[in-house]
Structures are given as C-alpha cells and as structure tokens.
C-alpha cells in the first residue's frame, strides 16, 4: 500500500474466497481446481473498482487463480482491464538434469 501512497490508486481487497479447499500445491496437476471451479468460490467485495485493476499475488504456478479472479471481475464490471503482478513464478525442475551426458 505504501508504494501507491499519493498516486490516487484505490488499494484494497476486491475479492474474497467464500469457502476453503485443499491447497493446490499439495495436489497433483490433474487434481487441482480449474478456473471455473475457483470462480464459484470467489466473491467481490466493496464498491466498483477503477477501470484498471492490478491483482497482486505471491506466486504464479499455473495461473488458474489469476484467471478465475480476472473472470469474476470482468463478468461483474465489463470494460475493466485486469492485470497480474506476481512476486515469483514456479520453476519446474529440469526432468533431464540427473541424466549423464551421452
């Protein structure tokens, strides 16, 4: 929030999750919730946002949560531009790193 001080930005929580579920990082890829399933868990809060929304999250793994949040915002507030800012990205280890060079 301090980074936006004096800019006129509206910094606040815009989406809350209504229900809990098992953490995505504890599931195998095929077991994780899809964006449509996540959308059902999200609820918008507060007044209408400005025309540009930046969602801030700690890690981008598959993008499912960002896509779901973006879809919920855009469905309720057509014409709103939604961007994502992520602190880190999950790096998949090289599956061939343990093989000897042929």
Biotite code that builds the C-alpha atoms (Angstrom):
import biotite.structure as struc

atoms = struc.array([
    struc.Atom([0.000, 0.000, 0.000], chain_id="A", res_id=1, res_name="UNK", atom_name="CA", element="C"),
    struc.Atom([2.819, 2.399, 0.793], chain_id="A", res_id=2, res_name="UNK", atom_name="CA", element="C"),
    struc.Atom([4.114, 2.073, -2.770], chain_id="A", res_id=3, res_name="UNK", atom_name="CA", element="C"),
    struc.Atom([0.876, 3.645, -4.048], chain_id="A", res_id=4, res_name="UNK", atom_name="CA", element="C"),
    struc.Atom([0.728, 6.476, -1.488], chain_id="A", res_id=5, res_name="UNK", atom_name="CA", element="C"),
    struc.Atom([-0.066, 9.779, -3.177], chain_id="A", res_id=6, res_name="UNK", atom_name="CA", element="C"),
    struc.Atom([-0.870, 8.247, -6.573], chain_id="A", res_id=7, res_name="UNK", atom_name="CA", element="C"),
    struc.Atom([-4.652, 8.239, -6.264], chain_id="A", res_id=8, res_name="UNK", atom_name="CA", element="C"),
    struc.Atom([-4.679, 4.447, -6.543], chain_id="A", res_id=9, res_name="UNK", atom_name="CA", element="C"),
    struc.Atom([-7.501, 2.570, -4.847], chain_id="A", res_id=10, res_name="UNK", atom_name="CA", element="C"),
    struc.Atom([-5.593, -0.107, -2.905], chain_id="A", res_id=11, res_name="UNK", atom_name="CA", element="C"),
    struc.Atom([-7.864, -2.662, -1.257], chain_id="A", res_id=12, res_name="UNK", atom_name="CA", element="C"),
    struc.Atom([-9.086, -6.208, -1.218], chain_id="A", res_id=13, res_name="UNK", atom_name="CA", element="C"),
    struc.Atom([-11.528, -6.717, -4.062], chain_id="A", res_id=14, res_name="UNK", atom_name="CA", element="C"),
    struc.Atom([-12.112, -10.493, -3.939], chain_id="A", res_id=15, res_name="UNK", atom_name="CA", element="C"),
    struc.Atom([-12.630, -12.843, -1.017], chain_id="A", res_id=16, res_name="UNK", atom_name="CA", element="C"),
    struc.Atom([-12.864, -16.600, -1.066], chain_id="A", res_id=17, res_name="UNK", atom_name="CA", element="C"),
    struc.Atom([-16.185, -17.839, 0.357], chain_id="A", res_id=18, res_name="UNK", atom_name="CA", element="C"),
    struc.Atom([-15.157, -21.432, 1.070], chain_id="A", res_id=19, res_name="UNK", atom_name="CA", element="C"),
    struc.Atom([-11.898, -23.202, 1.775], chain_id="A", res_id=20, res_name="UNK", atom_name="CA", element="C"),
    struc.Atom([-10.391, -26.122, -0.111], chain_id="A", res_id=21, res_name="UNK", atom_name="CA", element="C"),
    struc.Atom([-7.231, -28.208, -0.004], chain_id="A", res_id=22, res_name="UNK", atom_name="CA", element="C"),
    struc.Atom([-4.146, -26.238, -1.045], chain_id="A", res_id=23, res_name="UNK", atom_name="CA", element="C"),
    struc.Atom([-3.364, -26.513, -4.751], chain_id="A", res_id=24, res_name="UNK", atom_name="CA", element="C"),
    struc.Atom([0.343, -27.041, -4.185], chain_id="A", res_id=25, res_name="UNK", atom_name="CA", element="C"),
    struc.Atom([-0.432, -30.240, -2.258], chain_id="A", res_id=26, res_name="UNK", atom_name="CA", element="C"),
    struc.Atom([-2.308, -31.776, -5.191], chain_id="A", res_id=27, res_name="UNK", atom_name="CA", element="C"),
    struc.Atom([-1.118, -33.396, -8.388], chain_id="A", res_id=28, res_name="UNK", atom_name="CA", element="C"),
    struc.Atom([-1.598, -31.425, -11.589], chain_id="A", res_id=29, res_name="UNK", atom_name="CA", element="C"),
    struc.Atom([-4.788, -33.285, -12.604], chain_id="A", res_id=30, res_name="UNK", atom_name="CA", element="C"),
    struc.Atom([-6.385, -32.811, -9.174], chain_id="A", res_id=31, res_name="UNK", atom_name="CA", element="C"),
    struc.Atom([-6.110, -29.021, -8.943], chain_id="A", res_id=32, res_name="UNK", atom_name="CA", element="C"),
    struc.Atom([-9.226, -26.887, -9.221], chain_id="A", res_id=33, res_name="UNK", atom_name="CA", element="C"),
    struc.Atom([-9.817, -25.360, -12.634], chain_id="A", res_id=34, res_name="UNK", atom_name="CA", element="C"),
    struc.Atom([-10.559, -21.641, -13.086], chain_id="A", res_id=35, res_name="UNK", atom_name="CA", element="C"),
    struc.Atom([-14.334, -22.241, -13.448], chain_id="A", res_id=36, res_name="UNK", atom_name="CA", element="C"),
    struc.Atom([-14.374, -24.171, -10.166], chain_id="A", res_id=37, res_name="UNK", atom_name="CA", element="C"),
    struc.Atom([-12.402, -21.417, -8.427], chain_id="A", res_id=38, res_name="UNK", atom_name="CA", element="C"),
    struc.Atom([-14.754, -18.736, -9.770], chain_id="A", res_id=39, res_name="UNK", atom_name="CA", element="C"),
    struc.Atom([-17.578, -20.326, -7.795], chain_id="A", res_id=40, res_name="UNK", atom_name="CA", element="C"),
    struc.Atom([-15.591, -19.770, -4.583], chain_id="A", res_id=41, res_name="UNK", atom_name="CA", element="C"),
    struc.Atom([-14.837, -16.080, -5.181], chain_id="A", res_id=42, res_name="UNK", atom_name="CA", element="C"),
    struc.Atom([-16.958, -13.120, -4.135], chain_id="A", res_id=43, res_name="UNK", atom_name="CA", element="C"),
    struc.Atom([-16.416, -9.457, -4.993], chain_id="A", res_id=44, res_name="UNK", atom_name="CA", element="C"),
    struc.Atom([-16.396, -7.013, -2.088], chain_id="A", res_id=45, res_name="UNK", atom_name="CA", element="C"),
    struc.Atom([-16.567, -3.262, -1.827], chain_id="A", res_id=46, res_name="UNK", atom_name="CA", element="C"),
    struc.Atom([-17.502, -0.654, -4.413], chain_id="A", res_id=47, res_name="UNK", atom_name="CA", element="C"),
    struc.Atom([-16.838, -0.890, -8.150], chain_id="A", res_id=48, res_name="UNK", atom_name="CA", element="C"),
    struc.Atom([-13.108, -0.697, -8.896], chain_id="A", res_id=49, res_name="UNK", atom_name="CA", element="C"),
    struc.Atom([-11.479, 1.824, -11.203], chain_id="A", res_id=50, res_name="UNK", atom_name="CA", element="C"),
    struc.Atom([-11.103, 0.900, -14.881], chain_id="A", res_id=51, res_name="UNK", atom_name="CA", element="C"),
    struc.Atom([-7.730, -0.810, -14.297], chain_id="A", res_id=52, res_name="UNK", atom_name="CA", element="C"),
    struc.Atom([-7.264, -3.496, -11.642], chain_id="A", res_id=53, res_name="UNK", atom_name="CA", element="C"),
    struc.Atom([-3.902, -4.970, -10.701], chain_id="A", res_id=54, res_name="UNK", atom_name="CA", element="C"),
    struc.Atom([-4.101, -8.248, -8.805], chain_id="A", res_id=55, res_name="UNK", atom_name="CA", element="C"),
    struc.Atom([-1.054, -8.878, -6.628], chain_id="A", res_id=56, res_name="UNK", atom_name="CA", element="C"),
    struc.Atom([-0.110, -12.409, -5.593], chain_id="A", res_id=57, res_name="UNK", atom_name="CA", element="C"),
    struc.Atom([2.951, -14.105, -4.179], chain_id="A", res_id=58, res_name="UNK", atom_name="CA", element="C"),
    struc.Atom([3.448, -16.908, -6.720], chain_id="A", res_id=59, res_name="UNK", atom_name="CA", element="C"),
    struc.Atom([2.229, -17.722, -10.208], chain_id="A", res_id=60, res_name="UNK", atom_name="CA", element="C"),
    struc.Atom([2.104, -21.502, -10.505], chain_id="A", res_id=61, res_name="UNK", atom_name="CA", element="C"),
    struc.Atom([-0.478, -22.499, -13.113], chain_id="A", res_id=62, res_name="UNK", atom_name="CA", element="C"),
    struc.Atom([-2.349, -19.200, -13.440], chain_id="A", res_id=63, res_name="UNK", atom_name="CA", element="C"),
    struc.Atom([-5.702, -20.759, -12.527], chain_id="A", res_id=64, res_name="UNK", atom_name="CA", element="C"),
    struc.Atom([-6.352, -18.441, -9.565], chain_id="A", res_id=65, res_name="UNK", atom_name="CA", element="C"),
    struc.Atom([-5.453, -15.339, -11.571], chain_id="A", res_id=66, res_name="UNK", atom_name="CA", element="C"),
    struc.Atom([-7.664, -16.420, -14.489], chain_id="A", res_id=67, res_name="UNK", atom_name="CA", element="C"),
    struc.Atom([-10.568, -17.134, -12.122], chain_id="A", res_id=68, res_name="UNK", atom_name="CA", element="C"),
    struc.Atom([-10.226, -13.790, -10.327], chain_id="A", res_id=69, res_name="UNK", atom_name="CA", element="C"),
    struc.Atom([-9.915, -11.926, -13.631], chain_id="A", res_id=70, res_name="UNK", atom_name="CA", element="C"),
    struc.Atom([-13.032, -13.677, -14.987], chain_id="A", res_id=71, res_name="UNK", atom_name="CA", element="C"),
    struc.Atom([-15.071, -12.802, -11.873], chain_id="A", res_id=72, res_name="UNK", atom_name="CA", element="C"),
    struc.Atom([-14.041, -9.132, -12.029], chain_id="A", res_id=73, res_name="UNK", atom_name="CA", element="C"),
    struc.Atom([-14.663, -8.780, -15.751], chain_id="A", res_id=74, res_name="UNK", atom_name="CA", element="C"),
    struc.Atom([-18.030, -10.576, -15.548], chain_id="A", res_id=75, res_name="UNK", atom_name="CA", element="C"),
    struc.Atom([-19.256, -8.114, -12.923], chain_id="A", res_id=76, res_name="UNK", atom_name="CA", element="C"),
    struc.Atom([-17.543, -4.999, -14.301], chain_id="A", res_id=77, res_name="UNK", atom_name="CA", element="C"),
    struc.Atom([-17.376, -5.174, -18.086], chain_id="A", res_id=78, res_name="UNK", atom_name="CA", element="C"),
    struc.Atom([-14.711, -2.994, -19.626], chain_id="A", res_id=79, res_name="UNK", atom_name="CA", element="C"),
    struc.Atom([-12.412, -3.327, -16.618], chain_id="A", res_id=80, res_name="UNK", atom_name="CA", element="C"),
    struc.Atom([-8.810, -4.147, -17.518], chain_id="A", res_id=81, res_name="UNK", atom_name="CA", element="C"),
    struc.Atom([-7.293, -6.725, -15.168], chain_id="A", res_id=82, res_name="UNK", atom_name="CA", element="C"),
    struc.Atom([-3.539, -7.241, -14.827], chain_id="A", res_id=83, res_name="UNK", atom_name="CA", element="C"),
    struc.Atom([-1.497, -9.563, -12.646], chain_id="A", res_id=84, res_name="UNK", atom_name="CA", element="C"),
    struc.Atom([1.654, -8.792, -10.650], chain_id="A", res_id=85, res_name="UNK", atom_name="CA", element="C"),
    struc.Atom([3.384, -11.827, -9.188], chain_id="A", res_id=86, res_name="UNK", atom_name="CA", element="C"),
    struc.Atom([6.367, -11.835, -6.839], chain_id="A", res_id=87, res_name="UNK", atom_name="CA", element="C"),
    struc.Atom([7.695, -15.173, -8.115], chain_id="A", res_id=88, res_name="UNK", atom_name="CA", element="C"),
    struc.Atom([6.984, -17.833, -10.671], chain_id="A", res_id=89, res_name="UNK", atom_name="CA", element="C"),
    struc.Atom([7.136, -21.537, -10.015], chain_id="A", res_id=90, res_name="UNK", atom_name="CA", element="C"),
    struc.Atom([10.093, -23.016, -11.831], chain_id="A", res_id=91, res_name="UNK", atom_name="CA", element="C"),
    struc.Atom([9.672, -26.607, -12.894], chain_id="A", res_id=92, res_name="UNK", atom_name="CA", element="C"),
    struc.Atom([12.889, -28.587, -12.381], chain_id="A", res_id=93, res_name="UNK", atom_name="CA", element="C"),
    struc.Atom([14.573, -29.956, -15.486], chain_id="A", res_id=94, res_name="UNK", atom_name="CA", element="C"),
    struc.Atom([13.463, -33.617, -15.682], chain_id="A", res_id=95, res_name="UNK", atom_name="CA", element="C"),
    struc.Atom([16.690, -34.486, -17.510], chain_id="A", res_id=96, res_name="UNK", atom_name="CA", element="C"),
    struc.Atom([19.088, -32.898, -15.013], chain_id="A", res_id=97, res_name="UNK", atom_name="CA", element="C"),
    struc.Atom([20.011, -36.274, -13.488], chain_id="A", res_id=98, res_name="UNK", atom_name="CA", element="C"),
    struc.Atom([20.891, -37.938, -16.786], chain_id="A", res_id=99, res_name="UNK", atom_name="CA", element="C"),
    struc.Atom([24.529, -38.245, -17.758], chain_id="A", res_id=100, res_name="UNK", atom_name="CA", element="C"),
    struc.Atom([25.567, -36.541, -20.949], chain_id="A", res_id=101, res_name="UNK", atom_name="CA", element="C"),
    struc.Atom([25.542, -39.128, -23.728], chain_id="A", res_id=102, res_name="UNK", atom_name="CA", element="C"),
])
